[in-house]
Amino acid sequence: MTTLFAASLVAIWSAGWTPAANGAFAAAVHLIPIYLAAYPLRKVCGFLRNWVSSPLQSPAAVVLVLAVLASSTRAAEPQADGSPSGTLIAPYQGDPTLAATTSKVLVPYDRFIELWNQAHPEDRIDGISPGVDISLADVRYTIVVGQERLDLSLAADVRIFGRGPVVLNLPVADLAIVEAAFGGQPIQVHVGPKGNLVMLDGPHTGRLTVKALARPEWLGQRGSAAFSLPPLPGALMQIHLPDDSLVPEIEGLDGILASQTIDGRKTWAVGLGLTRRITLRWAPQAGGGAADQTLSAECTHDVYAFHWAMLGVTNIKYTFAAGQQDRFTILLPTDATLTALTGANLGDFSRVAERTVDGRRFDVIEVRLHRPARQTCELQLRWLADLPVFGRPAELELVRADGVSRESGTVTLHAVDGMAVRIADAQGARRMDLPAPGAAPAVAAEAGRPVACYYWPYRPFSLRLEMDRPAVEPQITLDQLIRINKDRAELLVQASLKAERGRIFGAAFELPSGYELLSVVGSAVEKYYERSADGRRIVHVKLREGCAETQLALVLSKRDIALDDFDVPKITYIDPQALSYPPQKGRLAVQVAASLDAGAITATGLKSITPRTLGDWLKGEQINSVQYAYRYEAPAPQLRLRIRRQPTRMSVETFAGVVVRPGAALYTYRLRHN
């Protein structure tokens, strides 16, 4: 009886000794039947009587049973007052939208304080009074954002173990607590050294509710609010925004914001973990298409049609009647490439989504500013797009300002030499006078000339254009030098190409049969390749860029030539499709080795000229070796030569000398061959 009485007093007096007192109480209860059975056993077995009645063994048995039962009680039984022991406290990591359907777990507040102070030594919180414990479950914050204020509500299930008052710390910052209640009864909120606190009387179980206010800051449709919450275990937060098109974000929070629809309104939920400082922001969903009724945009597009691509320069000027804006969204056609985005107050920009507008795909570009802009903001974009199929009308895809109530602007089309741009159709726009020279931004050394300008007051607006690259008819001059030796022939060609209108991007030449192409060189040559078509050998030359005038040099060679009936080789310029021979002219010069004798058999389409007229092409020593020189005004001239080896005549002059010495004669001979 003494053991039972003492264990009960210890459990009531000190909550820290409650597990040990519970073990002692249970051990004493289990010893009662042992003592009752020990009396008859002492009569039967003296050994058992001596062991039980021994003053040394009996306390040992009591201690042994006490230790076993106390350890088993700690492992499997709750405390006498029902509070959990040894609970692992972890932040809520499940789906926050399913928190209402999950079971609620009472978390010991003193254990939470211990873990919090270990994790946040710079932000320690005070523990509760000895002898009283408190546990919390289902901790929820609810935030309702309005235009003038932000309403925050805290609700938690609280269970107090033990009698007497308990202090629950509720330190907040940038929040004004206006109301608190526990179990449906109003309670008073006190201000302590470390912030707000409430005093609760135990033992009691009830729902704690606290209401607070904060002032949000609005920048157009975007807004933010920052405040600090009290440290509470397993807290979840629900956020209600004034418009379903707004999306919240919490800075530095590891949890994931999940949305759900409750009573026809979108609600966002997230687990807070151990986060106290909350910086809540909300903004229209990027690419969501929500238009700010106070925001409008004026766009100025300059589109340049180059031979290789379309280059666009877009200036967007945002205006808004009141408030501030720190973010803008822009729609960039998916097929276009953004090369630059600049602005006086530009922070950064990124692609955040993809969206379909009027049946067309756009990339959503979000632009953030360093500082919020007031009333106006200007941005400039530069982008590239592929040329449309030549000869077919295609809609011009332009950059758009997203999330605005109205968009207006102008588009000016420019074309470089050799590119033709025609407006096939314009919907929702009217034609304007062309801008003055130099008014458009300089994008290249040769930006071309303006060909059309249109203004649209609002969307929808569309512009269909047709592009073409007129066929360039360059002036072709081919100067060809043929060197003939007894075992090989060489063809060296200087090709001059000049276009009066447009640009030259390549050339094609038909090569003589049997001759190997050794090289094609020139200042504008990028690459060349050879192919065969319909029994003809054709070389295609690609230039690095479009040129109004250029020169090429081609070298060909052939071994084991037939000299009796020699067809003089030459190349001919043909159109890129290898279908016809455009007009061309040139000169033909033939050099024959000194050991060979040549005579003309036929010369078709050629007019003989004196070699002295080749001074602008060949050097003096080369001119002296020219035996035949011609010029021609039409493609594919013909020249055939009969070449034979000259007979060799040789004369020898002999000089002889003799020196006579005693006993010997020395003879010296010198031969000269001519």
Buried (B, 14 or more C-beta within 10 A) or exposed (E): EEBEEBBBEBBBEEBEEBBBBBBBBBBBEEBEEEEEEBEEBBEEEEEBBEBBEEEEEBEEBBEEBBEBBBEEBBEEBEBBBEBEBEBEBEBBEEBBBEBEEEEEBBBBBBBBBEBBBEEEEEBEBBEBEEBBBBBBBBBBBBBBBEEEBBBBBBBBBBBBBBEEEBBBBBBBEEBEBEEBBBEEEEBEBEEEEEBBBBEBEBBBBBEBBBBBBBEBEBBBBBBBBBBBBBBBBBBBBBBBBBEBBBBBBBEEBEBEBBBBEEEEEBBBBBBBBBBBBBEBBBBBBBBBBBBBEBBBBBBBBBBBBBBEEBBBBBBBBBBBEEBBBBBBBBBBBEEBEBEEBEBEBBEEBEEBBEBEBEEBEBBBBBBEBEEBBEEEBBBBBBBBBEBBEEEEBBBBBBBBBBBBEBBBBBBBBBBBBBBBBBBEEBEEBEEEEBBEEEEBEEBEEEBBEBBBBBEBEEBEBBBBBBBEBEEBEBBBBBBBBBBBBEEEBBBBBBBBBBBEEBBBBBBBBBBBEBBEBEEBEBEBBEEBEEEEEEEEBBBBBEBEEBBBEBBBEBBBBBEEBEBEEBBBBBBBBBEEEBEEBBEBBBBBBBBBBEEBBBEBEEBEBBEEBEBEEBEEEBEEEBBEBBBBBBBBEEBEBBBEBEBEEEEEEEEEEEEEEEEEEEEEEEEEEEEEEE
